[in-house]
Amino acid sequence: MKYWRLLTSFVLAMVLFWFPLSAQAASSSSITRSVGNDELKGKDYSGQSLVGTEFTNLKLENANFSNADLRGGVFNGTLLEGVNLHGADFSEGIAYLTRFKDADLSDAVLTDAMMLRSIFDDVNVTGADFTNAILDGTQVKKLCVKASGVNSKTGVDTRKSLGCK
């Protein structure tokens, strides 16, 4: 009998080691696919405080985040097509595996943001501040082609913040 308990404990320990439980707590600051993508299309988040909010595996088409406080926010596996992020503060945010398509990032503050494996297609970055943001090199080159202007809040030149040559 002792042998079976020991074996069961060992198997359970191995299962938990190989397939750990998620530590993500359910909270009102997390928006996932369970909300329903249709409910989020064109949603107006403008001017709202969304500090630390997580948007995971969503299609946020034509959503309005203009002048929103998204500091420390997360876009994970999210499609941001036609999204308005004009003047938004996404400093210290994370955008991983996120696609920015036809998005307006003009005058946005993206300082210290981690934006690896994200794609920027036909985005407006006029006046955006990318100081200390981490992006894939190919995406930086793509953004530098259209980058111009100075951020109205930070006074930082967009091309300098991207490290454009």
C-alpha positions in Angstrom: 0.0 0.0 0.0 2.8 2.4 0.9 4.4 1.7 -2.5 1.2 2.8 -4.4 1.0 6.1 -2.4 4.6 6.8 -3.2 4.1 6.0 -6.9 0.9 8.1 -7.0 2.7 11.1 -5.4 5.6 10.8 -7.8 3.3 10.7 -10.8 1.3 13.7 -9.6 4.5 15.6 -9.0 5.7 14.8 -12.5 2.4 15.9 -14.0 2.5 19.2 -12.1 6.1 19.7 -13.1 5.5 19.1 -16.8 2.1 20.9 -16.9 2.1 23.6 -14.3 -1.1 25.3 -13.3 -1.6 28.9 -14.5 -1.0 31.5 -11.9 -3.2 34.0 -13.7 -5.9 35.3 -11.4 -9.3 36.1 -12.8 -9.9 39.8 -12.5 -11.8 42.7 -14.1 -8.5 44.0 -15.6 -8.2 41.0 -17.9 -10.1 40.9 -21.2 -9.8 37.6 -23.0 -11.5 35.8 -25.9 -14.3 34.8 -23.6 -15.7 38.3 -23.8 -16.5 37.7 -27.5 -14.7 39.5 -30.3 -17.9 41.0 -31.8 -18.6 42.9 -28.5 -15.1 44.6 -28.8 -15.2 45.7 -32.5 -15.2 49.4 -32.6 -15.4 49.7 -28.8 -14.6 53.2 -27.4 -11.9 53.1 -24.7 -10.9 56.7 -25.4 -9.6 58.6 -22.4 -10.1 55.7 -20.0 -7.7 54.5 -17.3 -6.8 51.0 -18.4 -3.6 50.7 -16.4 -2.4 47.0 -16.3 -5.3 45.8 -18.4 -4.7 42.6 -20.5 -6.1 42.0 -23.9 -5.4 38.4 -24.9 -6.2 36.7 -28.2 -8.7 39.3 -29.4 -9.6 41.0 -32.6 -9.9 44.7 -31.6 -10.9 46.0 -35.0 -11.5 49.8 -35.1 -11.4 50.2 -31.3 -10.7 53.7 -30.0 -7.9 53.9 -27.4 -7.1 57.6 -28.1 -5.7 59.3 -25.1 -6.2 56.2 -22.9 -3.9 55.4 -20.0 -2.6 51.9 -21.0 0.5 52.0 -18.8 1.7 48.5 -18.1 -1.0 47.1 -20.3 -0.7 43.9 -22.3 -1.8 43.0 -25.8 -1.0 39.3 -26.3 -1.8 37.6 -29.6 -4.1 40.4 -30.4 -5.1 42.0 -33.8 -5.2 45.7 -33.6 -6.6 46.6 -37.0 -7.7 50.1 -37.7 -7.2 50.9 -34.0 -6.8 54.5 -32.8 -4.1 54.8 -30.2 -3.5 58.5 -30.8 -2.0 60.1 -27.7 -2.3 56.9 -25.7 0.2 56.2 -22.9 1.4 52.6 -23.4 4.6 53.1 -21.5 6.0 49.9 -19.8 3.4 47.9 -21.8 3.8 44.6 -23.5 2.6 43.8 -27.0 3.6 40.2 -27.8 2.6 38.5 -31.0 0.4 41.5 -31.7 -0.4 42.8 -35.2 -0.8 46.6 -35.6 -2.5 47.0 -39.0 -3.7 50.4 -40.3 -3.3 51.6 -36.7 -2.9 55.2 -35.5 0.0 55.4 -33.0 0.5 59.1 -33.6 1.6 61.1 -30.5 1.5 57.8 -28.4 3.9 57.3 -25.6 5.5 53.8 -25.9 8.5 54.3 -23.7 10.0 51.2 -22.2 7.4 49.0 -23.9 8.3 45.4 -24.8 6.9 44.8 -28.3 8.7 41.7 -29.5 7.3 39.5 -32.3 4.7 42.2 -33.1 4.1 43.4 -36.6 3.5 47.0 -37.7 1.7 47.3 -41.1 0.7 50.7 -42.5 0.8 52.4 -39.1 1.0 56.1 -38.4 3.8 56.8 -35.9 4.0 60.6 -36.4 5.1 62.0 -33.0 5.2 58.7 -31.3 7.8 58.2 -28.5 9.5 54.8 -28.6 12.3 55.6 -26.1 13.8 52.4 -24.7 11.0 50.3 -26.3 12.1 46.9 -27.5 11.0 45.9 -31.0 12.2 43.4 -33.6 14.9 45.0 -35.9 12.9 44.4 -39.1 9.9 46.3 -37.6 12.1 49.2 -36.5 13.4 49.5 -40.1 9.8 49.4 -41.4 8.7 52.1 -38.9 11.7 54.4 -39.7 10.6 54.7 -43.3 7.6 56.8 -42.2 8.7 58.0 -38.8 8.5 61.8 -38.2 7.5 64.4 -35.7 7.9 65.1 -32.0 5.8 63.8 -29.2 3.7 66.6 -27.7 3.9 65.1 -24.1 7.6 64.1 -23.9 9.2 66.4 -26.5 11.1 63.4 -28.0 11.7 63.1 -31.7 10.1 59.9 -33.1 13.1 59.0 -35.4 15.5 59.4 -32.5 13.4 57.3 -30.2 13.4 54.5 -32.7 17.1 54.8 -33.4 16.6 55.6 -37.1 19.7 56.4 -39.1 
